[in-house]
Amino acid sequence: MHLLALRIKAAWHSGKVAAVLFLDIEGIFPNAVPERLVHNLRKWRVPTKYTNFVSNMLHDRVTMLRFNGYSSNAIQIDNGIGQGDPLSMVLYQFYNADLLDIPNSKDEDAMAFVDDAFMLAVADSFEEAHIKLADMMGREGGLAEWSTTHNSPLEYSKLALIDFAHRQSPKTRPPLHLPEREVKPSTSTKYLGIIFDQNLSWRAQQAHVIKKGTIWAVQIRHIVKQAWGITPKYIRWLYVSVTLPRALYAVDLWCIPTQNDHSGPRAMGSAKVTRQLAMLQCAATTAIICYSSFVLSSIYAVKYHLTTRIRLYQLSFLISTISGPRYRFPAFSDLPII
């Protein structure tokens, strides 16, 4: 998510636009070919003992169907990676790694996380960017060939195309013409749980967060009663460990910390969504501890928490980019939450 937003903004800074085609792959785990997976593991120089372990694990498997007192004969399983197995997520990262080799210039890019993948093209206009996307789909060794060799059919009806440009850009957004169908640009789509809009204003994502937070606040109020229900101690644990992580997922991407120490009359940053989150914090605090002064102080706690959380994520992203994923993202319980 962060790399995608960074790539788009880098294109804007160079005076160009970015077109992104979000892919939808059918049946990733049942359709995976074990031989292709083992080949990719060896290609990426995974130690032989692990490659042999995966090969033996996926070899000579059978299953049975049982319903209404009937049991079928053993059915041989030739394809697929064990869905539900924690190892399946790691294995599929190797299985679709060839997607990353499709781009062949600095204006092309591809990223994938399991079945969430996309193709990106940067150009002076969206027409040129769409030509590059179509070429990435149909060229030798391109996406169409990958889909065939890896037994991973694309759901063309669910492809999402977004033409990213600054909100003041007058460039037109034509449809993308592929051999299979015509894909019209969308104004927004969800990728890895975050709603990306064509201007990266994050308004749709912020509205989604407020709606989700409101639902959680109402649910908390339903299970907190003076005569019965969960005690405030456990409600606070539930709020800190479940509500906050879900509501503030990737907050450093869609929220800018507010700043009042400047000459202008209005606060800089995501002031509106910060106020809305503060009101949700007040509602949750009222459900936990019914003290008005505590509720008032929670407004300032939200601003402090958002700013601290965003700065920590930005710092950890910078460190992980330079030195690799060795830096641990701080848990929400590491910060004092009122």
C-alpha positions, 0 to 999 in steps of 0.5 A: 500500500505504501509503496503504491502510494509512493510510486504514484506520488513520484509520478506526479512529482515528475509531471506524469500520471499513473494508471494501475490495473488491480487484478483478481485471480480465481481460486489461487490455492485450489488451482496452484500447480505443485510442480510449478511451485517447486520449480519457483522455490528452486528458482529463488534458491530456497534450500533443498531440504525445504524444497523437498519438504514442500514437494513431499507434502504436496505429493500423493494426497487424497480426500474423501467426501462424506455427507448424509451417512455416505462416504466416497472412495478416496479421490486423488488430489493433483493440484492445489496448496493446502488452503488454511495451512499457515504455510500456504500464504508463504508458498503462494508468495513464491508461486506468484513471484514471476509476476514481478518479472513482467515489467521491463522498464522504469515506467512499469511496475508490478506488486503482489501480496498473495492474490492481491496484485496489480500492474502499474504504468507511468506515462505523460498521458493515460492513453500512453499508460493504457498502452503500456498496461495492455502490452504488459498483459499480452507480451511474451512472458506477460500476464496472460502467459503467466495466467496460463502457465500457472493455471491461475485464470483472471476474473476479467469482470472484476478487474479494476482500473484507476487512473491516478492524477492530481485533483487539478489535472485536466487529463481525460481518463479513457477506457483500457482496451484488452483482447478479452474486454474493455475496462472502464476507469473506476474512481476508487477501489479497495486494495489490502483493506484500504480504499484508493481513490483516483486523487489519493484524497482518502475521503472514501477511506476516511468515511469507511473508517468512521462508519466502522468505528461507529459500529464498534462504538455502538456494539461496545455500548450494548455490552456495557450496562451498570447492572450487568455486562462486561466490566470497564477493565475488559471493555478497555482491553477490547477497545485497545486490542480490537477496535483501535487496530481495526479503525486505525489500520494503515492510519499513516497512509490516509491521515495527516497529523494536524498542526496548529502551530502555523500562521493560518487560521485553520489547522493543517492536516486531516483535521475533519477526520481527527475530529470525527475520530475524537467523537468516536473516542468520546462515545467509547469512553462514555460507555466505559467510564461515565465522567464528562471531564474524562470524555473531554480529555479524550479529545486531546488523547485522540490527537496525541495518539494519531500523531504518535502512531503515524510518526512511529509507522513512518519511522518504522517504514523508513527503517525497514526500507533501509535495513530490511524487515527487522524493525518491529512495528509497535503494538497498539498496547505500547502506547497509553490510550485513554 
